[in-house]
Amino acid sequence: MIVQHVLAPMAGISTPELVAAVCEEGWLGSFGAGYLSKEATEEAIRRIQSLTNAPFAVNLFVPEERLKREPSHEEEAIARIHAYERALGLTPSEPVSFQSAYERQLDVCLEMRVPVISFTFGVPALSVVERLHREGRFVIGTATSVEEAVAIERLGMDAVVAQGIEAGGHRGSFLHDARLPTSTLVRLVKEAVSIPVIASGGIATREEAAHHLTEADAVQIGSAFLRATEAGTSRVHREALAQLTEGGTSLTRAFTGKWARGVTNRFMEEMKEAPVLPYPLQHVLTSRLRRESTQTGCADYVSLWAGTKAHESVATDARQIARSFQRGEH
């Protein structure tokens, strides 16, 4: 790794302006393409390229090979969300389905010469890694355990993000989520692999970044930028972050069917024991509920992704936040 600071690829929060801003400060800016279509991914890449000449990364979600579905369980899960929709005066959503644009996004990244491509929720096929390397791309995987980091190295990927339990947003697990503190996971992963390791989770200040850089090759930072001027964070999300105190986040599967960390709210609390659809079907099922709640300014039913140090985030421009990790002014 040449750079030591990486912007976390926060799907839904990432904007070309945010990525370009940190790139101009010498960071590796990562754009979370997540749920975007091929066309939206292409548009975002083009915009980033118009704003900066620096290298940047695009992060893609590796689709699940096969969803584990249980009809009786699904009926109960769908009924639960329908009840929330009715309580908000909404017509219950239609049956859910999801079509990933992953393969088309990969093609776009290659065609538009994106220099760094990272993956979350799994690993790409060996043929994909080989294709990316033939085209001169740097490839990064995401691991939440030693087993996953080893799998990433065996595929020939160039670096691995070690995602600690403190990290905000979705857990990147695909084999086993060890749910270890970032410092512990980084140490264990460094012992197990020879590729560069990027520490991710609970890094909110220059001092914390410096601490992790004593073992990791780089640090990946996300929650510190949630209130950045250039971020795509919604108003209701920003307001929740402004009021957030230490210990105010928790893990949930309620919004998407996959474990993720966010600001604890009513929906997360009430859905702790409730059945949910497998990811990404739960994500689709709750999308209308989340969208309507966001538009009405109600934080009760919105996925307010945030890491354990998100209460330390500040509302300012991204370049100032990036500089604070180098000058210690955060």
ChimeraX attribute file (.defattr): number of C-alpha atoms within 10 A of each C-alpha:
attribute: neighborCount
match mode: 1-to-1
recipient: residues
	/A:1	13
	/A:2	9
	/A:3	11
	/A:4	17
	/A:5	26
	/A:6	25
	/A:7	27
	/A:8	27
	/A:9	26
	/A:10	26
	/A:11	20
	/A:12	17
	/A:13	20
	/A:14	26
	/A:15	24
	/A:16	24
	/A:17	20
	/A:18	24
	/A:19	29
	/A:20	28
	/A:21	22
	/A:22	26
	/A:23	25
	/A:24	17
	/A:25	18
	/A:26	16
	/A:27	24
	/A:28	24
	/A:29	29
	/A:30	30
	/A:31	31
	/A:32	27
	/A:33	27
	/A:34	23
	/A:35	18
	/A:36	18
	/A:37	16
	/A:38	19
	/A:39	12
	/A:40	13
	/A:41	23
	/A:42	19
	/A:43	14
	/A:44	19
	/A:45	23
	/A:46	13
	/A:47	15
	/A:48	23
	/A:49	17
	/A:50	11
	/A:51	16
	/A:52	17
	/A:53	11
	/A:54	17
	/A:55	18
	/A:56	24
	/A:57	26
	/A:58	24
	/A:59	25
	/A:60	27
	/A:61	22
	/A:62	21
	/A:63	19
	/A:64	14
	/A:65	7
	/A:66	6
	/A:67	12
	/A:68	9
	/A:69	10
	/A:70	10
	/A:71	9
	/A:72	8
	/A:73	12
	/A:74	17
	/A:75	13
	/A:76	15
	/A:77	18
	/A:78	21
	/A:79	13
	/A:80	15
	/A:81	21
	/A:82	20
	/A:83	14
	/A:84	16
	/A:85	19
	/A:86	12
	/A:87	10
	/A:88	12
	/A:89	9
	/A:90	14
	/A:91	11
	/A:92	17
	/A:93	17
	/A:94	9
	/A:95	9
	/A:96	14
	/A:97	11
	/A:98	13
	/A:99	9
	/A:100	17
	/A:101	20
	/A:102	19
	/A:103	13
	/A:104	14
	/A:105	24
	/A:106	20
	/A:107	13
	/A:108	18
	/A:109	23
	/A:110	17
	/A:111	11
	/A:112	13
	/A:113	13
	/A:114	19
	/A:115	18
	/A:116	22
	/A:117	22
	/A:118	26
	/A:119	23
	/A:120	24
	/A:121	21
	/A:122	22
	/A:123	23
	/A:124	19
	/A:125	11
	/A:126	13
	/A:127	10
	/A:128	14
	/A:129	21
	/A:130	16
	/A:131	13
	/A:132	20
	/A:133	15
	/A:134	9
	/A:135	13
	/A:136	14
	/A:137	20
	/A:138	18
	/A:139	22
	/A:140	26
	/A:141	28
	/A:142	26
	/A:143	35
	/A:144	30
	/A:145	24
	/A:146	23
	/A:147	16
	/A:148	25
	/A:149	26
	/A:150	17
	/A:151	17
	/A:152	25
	/A:153	19
	/A:154	11
	/A:155	17
	/A:156	15
	/A:157	24
	/A:158	21
	/A:159	23
	/A:160	28
	/A:161	29
	/A:162	34
	/A:163	30
	/A:164	26
	/A:165	24
	/A:166	23
	/A:167	28
	/A:168	30
	/A:169	23
	/A:170	21
	/A:171	22
	/A:172	27
	/A:173	20
	/A:174	18
	/A:175	16
	/A:176	13
	/A:177	19
	/A:178	17
	/A:179	16
	/A:180	16
	/A:181	18
	/A:182	22
	/A:183	20
	/A:184	13
	/A:185	23
	/A:186	27
	/A:187	17
	/A:188	15
	/A:189	26
	/A:190	21
	/A:191	10
	/A:192	14
	/A:193	18
	/A:194	12
	/A:195	19
	/A:196	20
	/A:197	28
	/A:198	30
	/A:199	29
	/A:200	33
	/A:201	25
	/A:202	27
	/A:203	28
	/A:204	22
	/A:205	22
	/A:206	17
	/A:207	15
	/A:208	13
	/A:209	23
	/A:210	17
	/A:211	14
	/A:212	20
	/A:213	17
	/A:214	9
	/A:215	15
	/A:216	23
	/A:217	21
	/A:218	23
	/A:219	25
	/A:220	26
	/A:221	27
	/A:222	27
	/A:223	29
	/A:224	26
	/A:225	28
	/A:226	27
	/A:227	26
	/A:228	21
	/A:229	16
	/A:230	21
	/A:231	20
	/A:232	20
	/A:233	21
	/A:234	17
	/A:235	14
	/A:236	19
	/A:237	22
	/A:238	17
	/A:239	14
	/A:240	17
	/A:241	24
	/A:242	16
	/A:243	9
	/A:244	19
	/A:245	15
	/A:246	10
	/A:247	13
	/A:248	18
	/A:249	23
	/A:250	20
	/A:251	22
	/A:252	23
	/A:253	22
	/A:254	26
	/A:255	28
	/A:256	22
	/A:257	20
	/A:258	23
	/A:259	19
	/A:260	24
	/A:261	23
	/A:262	24
	/A:263	28
	/A:264	22
	/A:265	18
	/A:266	11
	/A:267	17
	/A:268	22
	/A:269	13
	/A:270	10
	/A:271	16
	/A:272	13
	/A:273	9
	/A:274	12
	/A:275	18
	/A:276	26
	/A:277	28
	/A:278	18
	/A:279	19
	/A:280	21
	/A:281	21
	/A:282	24
	/A:283	22
	/A:284	19
	/A:285	26
	/A:286	24
	/A:287	17
	/A:288	16
	/A:289	21
	/A:290	20
	/A:291	14
	/A:292	16
	/A:293	18
	/A:294	19
	/A:295	12
	/A:296	9
	/A:297	16
	/A:298	13
	/A:299	22
	/A:300	17
	/A:301	20
	/A:302	25
	/A:303	27
	/A:304	26
	/A:305	26
	/A:306	30
	/A:307	30
	/A:308	24
	/A:309	24
	/A:310	31
	/A:311	22
	/A:312	17
	/A:313	22
	/A:314	19
	/A:315	15
	/A:316	14
	/A:317	17
	/A:318	25
	/A:319	20
	/A:320	15
	/A:321	24
	/A:322	26
	/A:323	17
	/A:324	14
	/A:325	20
	/A:326	16
	/A:327	12
	/A:328	11
	/A:329	12
	/A:330	18
